[in-house]
Amino acid sequence: MNQLRELSGLRAVVTGGASGIGRATADLLAARGAAVAVLDLDPSGVEKPLRGYTADVSDDASVRSAVAAVAEDLGGIDILVNNAGIGATGTVEDNDDAQWHRVLDVNVLGMVRTTRAALPHLRSSARAAVVNTCSIAATAGLPQRALYSASKGAVLSLTLAMAADHVREGIRVNCVNPGTADTPWVSRLLDQAADPAAERAALDARQPMGRLVTAGEVAAAIVYLASPAAASVTGTALAVDGGMQGLRLRPEAR
C-alpha cells in the first residue's frame, strides 16, 4: 500500500475541524486518502475534499443529528477525532461556576456526546480508532490554567477508560497531549497580553525545543494514532510538546 494513501477507504470525523489543529488534522487525513467530515459550529470555510457539517458538541441532539448525517453520507465511520474544545485562563478564584460548567461541558462532555453517537458505527468498522485532543496541561502544572487543566486531566482519564471499555470491540482509543501550539486561540491570548512579544518569547522558552508546537505537528501525531500503522496502540497519551513533559534541562552556561 502506498504509505501516503494508507487511509484510503476509511471514513473520518473531526470535531472542531474548521480551524487550528482540527483543520490541519482534517486536511492531513484527506491527503492520506480518508473521506473526511468536519463537525464545527461554523463549517462555512470547509472546502472539498472535506465535507462540512454544522454541530455543537455541547448539544446532544445537534451531535447525534450531525453524526447520523455523516454516517449516511460516507457509508459509515472508522475514525473519530474528538478535537473540539475551548480554553480558559485563571486560578480557581478567577472562573465562576458558569465558566466551569461551560468548559467542562464542551471539553469533556463534548467528547462523550460525539463518541456515544459514533460508537454504533465504529463497532461496524474493522479499523476503528478514536483520538482525543488532550493537552500537556493534563500532566504538568501550568500557572493560570486551573479550569482548562482540570478539563484536560478529565480527558486523559476518559481516554484510558474508553480504551479499556472498547478494546475488545476492536476500537482503539488514544489521545495526543500538545504543548503550547501556534493556533488561533493562542494568538488571541497573546494579543490580549500587555506585551505580546514578551509573552510569546516566554511561551517559546517554556518548551525545551525553544518554540511553539505547530498545528501540523500535532495533526501528524493524531493521524498516526488513527492509522493502521498504530494498530497495536491503544490507551496511550502521545506528547507533542517540544520536550516539555519529560525533559528537565539545566540552565545554559553563560
C-alpha positions as semicolon CSV with decimal commas, in nm:
position;residue;x (nm);y (nm);z (nm)
1;M;0,000;0,000;0,000
2;N;0,119;0,349;-0,083
3;Q;0,223;0,490;0,255
4;L;0,093;0,834;0,160
5;R;-0,253;0,689;0,091
6;E;-0,271;0,440;0,377
7;L;-0,612;0,571;0,484
8;S;-0,783;0,507;0,151
9;G;-1,130;0,366;0,205
10;L;-1,153;0,488;0,565
11;R;-1,407;0,744;0,681
12;A;-1,314;1,004;0,941
13;V;-1,493;1,261;1,155
14;V;-1,307;1,558;1,306
15;T;-1,484;1,782;1,557
16;G;-1,373;2,143;1,573
17;G;-1,219;2,080;1,233
18;A;-1,270;2,419;1,071
19;S;-0,952;2,579;1,209
20;G;-0,631;2,522;1,403
21;I;-0,528;2,169;1,497
22;G;-0,862;2,030;1,382
23;R;-0,830;2,176;1,032
24;A;-0,468;2,060;0,999
25;T;-0,581;1,712;1,103
26;A;-0,873;1,704;0,863
27;D;-0,651;1,816;0,575
28;L;-0,387;1,553;0,654
29;L;-0,643;1,273;0,689
30;A;-0,780;1,367;0,347
31;A;-0,430;1,385;0,197
32;R;-0,370;1,031;0,325
33;G;-0,678;0,907;0,143
34;A;-0,958;0,921;0,400
35;A;-1,304;1,062;0,335
36;V;-1,328;1,336;0,598
37;A;-1,625;1,504;0,762
38;V;-1,569;1,820;0,966
39;L;-1,810;1,896;1,250
40;D;-1,795;2,257;1,363
41;L;-2,010;2,543;1,486
42;D;-1,927;2,722;1,162
43;P;-1,814;2,489;0,882
44;S;-1,870;2,752;0,612
45;G;-1,497;2,773;0,538
46;V;-1,460;2,399;0,488
47;E;-1,382;2,316;0,125
48;K;-1,363;1,998;-0,080
49;P;-1,241;1,731;-0,045
50;L;-1,355;1,790;0,314
51;R;-1,727;1,783;0,397
52;G;-1,859;2,033;0,649
53;Y;-2,143;1,970;0,895
54;T;-2,283;2,213;1,150
55;A;-2,266;2,072;1,502
56;D;-2,247;2,199;1,859
57;V;-2,073;1,944;2,082
58;S;-2,247;2,094;2,386
59;D;-2,587;1,989;2,244
60;D;-2,663;1,616;2,227
61;A;-2,934;1,645;1,961
62;S;-2,704;1,851;1,739
63;V;-2,425;1,595;1,772
64;R;-2,649;1,295;1,707
65;S;-2,800;1,459;1,400
66;A;-2,461;1,550;1,252
67;V;-2,305;1,208;1,320
68;A;-2,605;1,032;1,168
69;A;-2,579;1,251;0,857
70;V;-2,207;1,179;0,826
71;A;-2,255;0,804;0,863
72;E;-2,523;0,808;0,595
73;D;-2,324;1,026;0,354
74;L;-1,995;0,838;0,398
75;G;-2,142;0,492;0,444
76;G;-2,004;0,454;0,796
77;I;-1,739;0,588;1,034
78;D;-1,394;0,438;1,100
79;I;-1,209;0,725;1,268
80;L;-1,328;0,980;1,521
81;V;-1,106;1,272;1,620
82;N;-1,250;1,448;1,925
83;N;-1,078;1,782;1,885
84;A;-1,342;2,047;1,962
85;G;-1,262;2,241;2,276
86;I;-1,244;2,584;2,436
87;G;-0,987;2,750;2,656
88;A;-0,986;2,926;2,991
89;T;-0,734;3,122;3,192
90;G;-0,703;3,199;3,562
91;T;-0,669;3,034;3,901
92;V;-0,954;2,860;4,086
93;E;-1,059;3,205;4,210
94;D;-1,097;3,358;3,867
95;N;-1,362;3,147;3,692
96;D;-1,719;3,137;3,819
97;D;-1,940;2,828;3,827
98;A;-2,093;2,909;3,489
99;Q;-1,750;2,914;3,326
100;W;-1,655;2,585;3,491
101;H;-1,974;2,422;3,368
102;R;-1,925;2,562;3,017
103;V;-1,564;2,448;2,972
104;L;-1,623;2,103;3,119
105;D;-1,939;2,068;2,910
106;V;-1,752;2,138;2,586
107;N;-1,411;1,986;2,657
108;V;-1,521;1,668;2,834
109;L;-1,889;1,603;2,772
110;G;-1,845;1,715;2,412
111;M;-1,619;1,414;2,361
112;V;-1,866;1,191;2,542
113;R;-2,154;1,302;2,321
114;T;-1,969;1,261;1,995
115;T;-1,819;0,924;2,085
116;R;-2,152;0,798;2,212
117;A;-2,317;0,891;1,883
118;A;-2,036;0,738;1,676
119;L;-1,993;0,410;1,867
120;P;-2,254;0,207;1,676
121;H;-2,075;0,295;1,352
122;L;-1,726;0,240;1,495
123;R;-1,828;-0,108;1,611
124;S;-1,904;-0,196;1,248
125;S;-1,554;-0,092;1,134
126;A;-1,259;-0,328;1,103
127;R;-1,017;-0,039;1,171
128;A;-1,195;0,172;1,430
129;A;-0,997;0,440;1,610
130;V;-1,077;0,732;1,839
131;V;-0,821;1,005;1,904
132;N;-0,888;1,272;2,166
133;T;-0,707;1,606;2,168
134;C;-0,582;1,640;2,525
135;S;-0,302;1,873;2,644
136;I;0,025;1,897;2,831
137;A;-0,195;2,071;3,090
138;A;-0,321;1,724;3,187
139;T;0,023;1,616;3,309
140;A;0,205;1,936;3,406
141;G;0,106;2,208;3,649
142;L;0,074;2,528;3,445
143;P;0,007;2,869;3,602
144;Q;-0,324;3,043;3,532
145;R;-0,481;2,733;3,377
146;A;-0,679;2,573;3,663
147;L;-1,007;2,523;3,479
148;Y;-0,850;2,427;3,147
149;S;-0,613;2,185;3,317
150;A;-0,896;2,021;3,508
151;S;-1,087;1,964;3,184
152;K;-0,786;1,813;3,008
153;G;-0,700;1,595;3,309
154;A;-1,050;1,454;3,274
155;V;-0,989;1,394;2,901
156;L;-0,675;1,193;2,980
157;S;-0,859;0,973;3,229
158;L;-1,156;0,943;2,994
159;T;-0,924;0,826;2,716
160;L;-0,784;0,546;2,931
161;A;-1,129;0,436;3,048
162;M;-1,266;0,437;2,693
163;A;-0,968;0,235;2,571
164;A;-1,038;-0,029;2,835
165;D;-1,410;-0,035;2,766
166;H;-1,386;-0,077;2,390
167;V;-1,063;-0,268;2,319
168;R;-1,249;-0,599;2,290
169;E;-1,484;-0,439;2,040
170;G;-1,189;-0,362;1,815
171;I;-1,194;0,011;1,886
172;R;-0,863;0,175;1,973
173;V;-0,870;0,493;2,184
174;N;-0,572;0,724;2,232
175;C;-0,501;1,092;2,291
176;V;-0,240;1,348;2,198
177;N;-0,102;1,596;2,450
178;P;0,015;1,906;2,263
179;G;0,235;2,161;2,429
180;T;0,155;2,525;2,362
181;A;0,061;2,525;1,995
182;D;0,067;2,806;1,743
183;T;-0,310;2,819;1,692
184;P;-0,570;3,097;1,658
185;W;-0,666;3,054;2,027
186;V;-0,307;3,106;2,146
187;S;-0,274;3,402;1,910
188;R;-0,581;3,560;2,069
189;L;-0,432;3,510;2,416
190;L;-0,108;3,672;2,305
191;D;-0,297;3,968;2,160
192;Q;-0,458;4,026;2,499
193;A;-0,125;4,034;2,684
194;A;0,027;4,362;2,796
195;D;0,340;4,279;2,595
196;P;0,251;4,017;2,328
197;A;0,611;3,982;2,207
198;A;0,743;3,916;2,558
199;E;0,460;3,674;2,629
200;R;0,532;3,477;2,312
201;A;0,903;3,465;2,398
202;A;0,815;3,326;2,741
203;L;0,592;3,058;2,587
204;D;0,864;2,968;2,338
205;A;1,121;2,938;2,617
206;R;0,892;2,717;2,830
207;Q;0,924;2,436;2,577
208;P;1,276;2,283;2,568
209;M;1,292;2,296;2,188
210;G;1,254;2,674;2,220
211;R;0,945;2,726;2,005
212;L;0,572;2,664;1,994
213;V;0,439;2,338;1,853
214;T;0,279;2,371;1,510
215;A;-0,073;2,256;1,428
216;G;0,073;2,035;1,156
217;E;0,298;1,854;1,404
218;V;0,002;1,775;1,628
219;A;-0,201;1,665;1,326
220;A;0,073;1,423;1,223
221;A;0,056;1,257;1,564
222;I;-0,323;1,234;1,553
223;V;-0,320;1,081;1,206
224;Y;-0,058;0,827;1,313
225;L;-0,272;0,717;1,607
226;A;-0,576;0,695;1,381
227;S;-0,398;0,495;1,112
228;P;-0,339;0,121;1,065
229;A;0,029;0,192;1,143
230;A;-0,080;0,223;1,509
231;A;-0,286;-0,097;1,506
232;S;-0,136;-0,215;1,837
233;V;-0,153;0,125;2,010
234;T;-0,441;0,192;2,249
235;G;-0,473;0,363;2,586
236;T;-0,174;0,585;2,506
237;A;-0,113;0,957;2,551
238;L;0,134;1,086;2,292
239;A;0,305;1,408;2,395
240;V;0,377;1,657;2,115
241;D;0,526;1,927;2,330
242;G;0,884;2,003;2,234
243;G;1,007;1,801;2,533
244;M;0,805;1,993;2,791
245;Q;0,662;1,688;2,967
246;G;0,973;1,478;3,011
247;L;1,283;1,694;2,985
248;R;1,445;1,878;3,276
249;L;1,727;2,079;3,123
250;R;1,997;2,254;3,319
251;P;2,028;2,628;3,257
252;E;2,253;2,712;2,966
253;A;2,604;2,820;3,064
254;R;2,660;3,189;3,026
